[in-house]
Amino acid sequence: MTAHTLPEIGTIEPNQHGYRSFSLGKFAFARDEYFAYIQWPKGHHLMPVDAFLRALQRDIAWGFFYGTVNFDAVIGTLNHYGTVDLFAGRYNAHYRKAGLDYVETFKTPLIQRVFEAMLDDWTNATFDPFASPAETGSAFGPKNGHNKEAITRHRVTARRMVGAPGDEPRRADDNGFPVNRGFVDVPQDEPDVKPEPGFEDEVVAFNLLAYLSRSDVTWNPSVVSVCKNSLYCPTTEEYILPIIHGNDRVEWFVQLSDEIHWEVEDRETGAARARVTMKPGDVAAMPADIRHRGFAPKRSMLLVWENASPELPALISQGKLPTNPVQF
Ligand SMILES: [Fe+2]
């Protein structure tokens, strides 16, 4: 028996498992058959590589999203909308106390490029990081091809409302995606719209549940309507949200079907704050100073309502706006 050692980091040549290593500032990343290894000047960490790739996939596809994308309790990114912090232990009270936390800031295109290259090299042909575990193969083992088609999917973003003139193609229907196995009972009929003459381009409707029933990805909000900074971002969820999202603004959830369990923690320290079980029709406003991870035992539909106003994070962090939408 030989002791297992960390895969070599900092080379671009494939290691003995066939995977390249990557560096970004003073961070270094490597993978072997089961794990992703992350090193920084004061510490190192590992994650199961399937969980790492699912988180990495969303961070890239969402353009680093609103606020914080924690890959787990140690590693993650914080979006400054132009630059991105890559951190280790920064939002973990114990790493902070031990002085092991580390943050480095990168221009968005640089971190995006390194993350995309890592996702491409480390995702095998058998694995789709956007799919539910029951609908994809294994992420593990030695390097085995690529899955570029899966990892370069973009989330569907309407410019107005789905169905309105000028919206993006109605991907689910237009591209013939099948109804997901979790939603075979969802009616597929479309609403009957009878606008007054002259308003044919103004009054539109579509079957949102039918639209969502054909989503082939999990935990990947699409944008189905845009009204100034108000974005309706419904999504279908199954298994575990691959990231722990740290909000920089209030975020509204409307549970459209089935059930999601949320673990809600303090954004800065990770201390537990609440457990929320959402059933169909339940509405929650997630505060601006929390982080949360969802668990969906069965594929479910969730409407995420985002206020994309660019001034919100500063107003909230300066205390000019409350972190809760309602003061009880
Ligand atoms: Fe969130």
Residues whose N, C-alpha, C, O or C-beta is under 5 A from the ligand:
A	BS01	LIG	H245 N247 E251
